[in-house]
Amino acid sequence: MDFQEIPVKCFVPLCNQRVLSNRSVCQYCMEQYCGQHFPPFSHNCSSGAHIFLVESQTIEHSALLHIQSYACSSEGCPEYGPMKLECCNCGKHFCQSHHRHGCLDPLRKELMAKRAQRETLRRHHEAIKESINNVVEAAIEKHLTRPGPKLALASQLKLMRMKQQAVGHQNIPMSNRAYFLVHWKSDDARGLDRKAIYVSKEWAVEQVTKMVGEQCNIFTMPWYTSCNDLRLFYMDGQLITENLTLLLKNLITEKNLVDGENILIGIL
């Protein structure tokens, strides 16, 4: 004959629930509890209090070690971080305050020294390049002043070098461009400044003068007075033409100007 299991009241005094299975017996105090009060901390189990405290401290300590596992490598710093911020040079973890701990200073100094060395080499190269250009220009100018078989070659070389440096409006067709090395009085005691400029042969002298003044920043010079007084001159100071409506190509055709010639711009 089978006997039915007699339900037992939960051992918590204020709980009226009944327990039908002996599997709900606390392993510490050996009393029966309902499902709500079965965990030891739910019924304040006195027999397992010490065990719960030790386990709780162990879990808390483990979590604390997990969170604070990355201590700052700076001497005397108590900071811990949940993320590892490794230095790319020494591989150590540092907090935000000590992230710039000077480990890269030697490398930074080395990089700055290499950068200074490259800058010195660049300046040396520029100085050599400028010296060579001055020698070549002096040779070209020398042959330009002497009639002979090398005059045409010197003119071609000067024009080729000028085309490499000249500035102007990009919309001017290559076939219509005329190149000049323009000189003007500087705003200090340096003497004359110069700049290679190209203009259109189809422009009138007035438009060419304004274009040259714009490219050379003549309008900002202290000696500049008015655009109406601005004129183009030969290097000896002689006025190229008084007719401002004359087309530039006519001056070149009549040999009054040569493509690649040195000219002056100034006030009449």
FIMI-210168 format. One record per residue (C-alpha): residue in three letters; x, y, z. Coordinates in steps of 0.1 Angstrom, whole numbers, padded with zeros to 4 digits, always signed. Layout:
BEGIN
ALAXYZ
...
//
This chain:
BEGIN
MET+0000+0000+0000
ASP+0014+0034-0011
PHE+0015+0062+0014
GLN+0012+0098+0002
GLU+0040+0122+0013
ILE+0028+0145+0041
PRO+0034+0181+0033
VAL+0057+0200+0057
LYS+0054+0237+0066
CYS+0083+0259+0056
PHE+0107+0263+0085
VAL+0105+0301+0083
PRO+0080+0311+0110
LEU+0061+0337+0090
CYS+0059+0316+0059
ASN+0027+0294+0055
GLN+0039+0275+0024
ARG+0042+0238+0026
VAL+0069+0216+0012
LEU+0061+0182-0004
SER+0096+0170-0012
ASN+0125+0164+0011
ARG+0148+0177-0016
SER+0143+0212-0003
VAL+0163+0205+0028
CYS+0191+0231+0035
GLN+0225+0214+0034
TYR+0237+0235+0063
CYS+0209+0236+0089
MET+0191+0204+0076
GLU+0157+0221+0077
GLN+0131+0221+0050
TYR+0122+0254+0032
CYS+0099+0264+0004
GLY+0113+0275-0030
GLN+0114+0311-0019
HIS+0133+0306+0013
PHE+0154+0276+0002
PRO+0186+0297-0006
PRO+0207+0300+0026
PHE+0208+0337+0025
SER+0169+0338+0022
HIS+0163+0322+0056
ASN+0194+0336+0074
CYS+0210+0303+0078
SER+0230+0305+0110
SER+0250+0273+0103
GLY+0262+0285+0069
ALA+0268+0322+0078
HIS+0306+0318+0080
ILE+0307+0299+0047
PHE+0285+0325+0030
LEU+0307+0353+0042
VAL+0339+0336+0030
GLU+0324+0328-0004
SER+0310+0364-0007
GLN+0344+0379+0002
THR+0361+0355-0023
ILE+0337+0365-0051
GLU+0340+0402-0043
HIS+0378+0399-0041
SER+0379+0380-0074
ALA+0357+0406-0091
LEU+0379+0434-0076
LEU+0410+0417-0089
HIS+0394+0414-0123
ILE+0384+0451-0125
GLN+0417+0463-0110
SER+0440+0439-0129
TYR+0457+0468-0148
ALA+0477+0488-0123
CYS+0495+0519-0135
SER+0532+0513-0140
SER+0542+0547-0128
GLU+0559+0546-0094
GLY+0536+0556-0065
CYS+0505+0558-0087
PRO+0475+0540-0071
GLU+0453+0541-0102
TYR+0438+0510-0117
GLY+0420+0507-0150
PRO+0396+0483-0166
MET+0413+0487-0199
LYS+0450+0481-0207
LEU+0467+0511-0221
GLU+0500+0498-0233
CYS+0529+0521-0243
CYS+0539+0513-0279
ASN+0575+0515-0269
CYS+0579+0497-0235
GLY+0547+0477-0235
LYS+0537+0488-0199
HIS+0503+0499-0188
PHE+0498+0535-0177
CYS+0468+0554-0165
GLN+0455+0585-0183
SER+0475+0609-0161
HIS+0508+0591-0168
HIS+0502+0580-0203
ARG+0529+0605-0215
HIS+0556+0592-0191
GLY+0586+0602-0212
CYS+0593+0568-0226
LEU+0592+0581-0261
ASP+0613+0612-0254
PRO+0646+0596-0267
LEU+0628+0584-0298
ARG+0612+0619-0303
LYS+0646+0635-0299
GLU+0661+0610-0324
LEU+0633+0618-0349
MET+0638+0656-0344
ALA+0675+0651-0350
LYS+0668+0632-0382
ARG+0643+0658-0393
ALA+0668+0686-0387
GLN+0694+0666-0407
ARG+0670+0663-0436
GLU+0661+0700-0434
THR+0699+0708-0435
LEU+0704+0686-0465
ARG+0674+0702-0482
ARG+0687+0737-0476
HIS+0721+0726-0488
HIS+0705+0712-0520
GLU+0686+0744-0525
ALA+0717+0765-0521
ILE+0736+0743-0546
LYS+0707+0745-0570
GLU+0704+0783-0567
SER+0742+0786-0572
ILE+0740+0765-0603
ASN+0711+0785-0616
ASN+0729+0818-0610
VAL+0759+0805-0630
VAL+0737+0794-0658
GLU+0718+0826-0659
ALA+0750+0846-0658
ALA+0763+0826-0688
ILE+0731+0831-0707
GLU+0730+0869-0700
LYS+0767+0871-0711
HIS+0760+0856-0745
LEU+0728+0877-0749
THR+0748+0909-0748
ARG+0773+0896-0773
PRO+0763+0891-0810
GLY+0775+0858-0823
PRO+0765+0822-0830
LYS+0756+0816-0794
LEU+0731+0844-0792
ALA+0702+0824-0806
LEU+0710+0794-0784
ALA+0712+0816-0753
SER+0678+0832-0761
GLN+0662+0798-0765
LEU+0677+0786-0732
LYS+0665+0817-0714
LEU+0630+0813-0728
MET+0629+0776-0718
ARG+0639+0783-0683
MET+0614+0811-0680
LYS+0585+0789-0692
GLN+0593+0765-0663
GLN+0588+0793-0637
ALA+0563+0816-0653
VAL+0528+0823-0638
GLY+0497+0836-0654
HIS+0461+0828-0663
GLN+0457+0791-0672
ASN+0430+0798-0697
ILE+0455+0815-0721
PRO+0463+0791-0749
MET+0499+0779-0752
SER+0502+0793-0787
ASN+0491+0828-0776
ARG+0514+0831-0746
ALA+0542+0856-0744
TYR+0568+0853-0716
PHE+0586+0881-0698
LEU+0609+0884-0668
VAL+0593+0914-0650
HIS+0614+0935-0626
TRP+0600+0961-0602
LYS+0611+0982-0573
SER+0608+0964-0540
ASP+0593+0980-0509
ASP+0626+0977-0490
ALA+0663+0983-0497
ARG+0668+0951-0516
GLY+0667+0968-0550
LEU+0646+0951-0577
ASP+0624+0921-0574
ARG+0616+0899-0604
LYS+0591+0873-0615
ALA+0585+0853-0647
ILE+0551+0860-0661
TYR+0532+0850-0692
VAL+0504+0870-0709
SER+0484+0867-0740
LYS+0497+0882-0773
GLU+0461+0891-0781
TRP+0458+0915-0752
ALA+0463+0953-0755
VAL+0492+0969-0737
GLU+0469+0983-0711
GLN+0455+0949-0702
VAL+0490+0934-0702
THR+0501+0961-0677
LYS+0473+0954-0654
MET+0479+0917-0655
VAL+0516+0921-0648
GLY+0507+0945-0619
GLU+0483+0920-0604
GLN+0508+0890-0606
CYS+0536+0911-0591
ASN+0514+0926-0563
ILE+0523+0961-0575
PHE+0490+0975-0562
THR+0502+0969-0526
MET+0536+0987-0531
PRO+0540+1020-0511
TRP+0552+1038-0543
TYR+0521+1027-0562
THR+0497+1057-0569
SER+0472+1048-0596
CYS+0466+1021-0622
ASN+0464+1049-0649
ASP+0501+1058-0641
LEU+0514+1022-0644
ARG+0536+1016-0674
LEU+0560+0990-0689
PHE+0596+1000-0696
TYR+0627+0985-0711
MET+0655+0977-0686
ASP+0673+1009-0694
GLY+0642+1029-0682
GLN+0628+1038-0717
LEU+0591+1035-0721
ILE+0581+1006-0744
THR+0551+1024-0759
GLU+0527+1052-0751
ASN+0498+1036-0770
LEU+0480+1015-0744
THR+0455+1002-0770
LEU+0482+0986-0791
LEU+0481+0948-0792
LEU+0511+0930-0777
LYS+0515+0908-0808
ASN+0521+0939-0829
LEU+0550+0949-0806
ILE+0565+0914-0810
THR+0560+0914-0847
GLU+0577+0948-0852
LYS+0606+0936-0830
ASN+0599+0962-0803
LEU+0596+0933-0778
VAL+0611+0899-0778
ASP+0595+0868-0763
GLY+0614+0862-0731
GLU+0627+0897-0727
ASN+0635+0914-0694
ILE+0611+0944-0688
LEU+0604+0969-0660
ILE+0570+0979-0645
GLY+0567+1012-0627
ILE+0550+1045-0624
LEU+0552+1070-0653
//
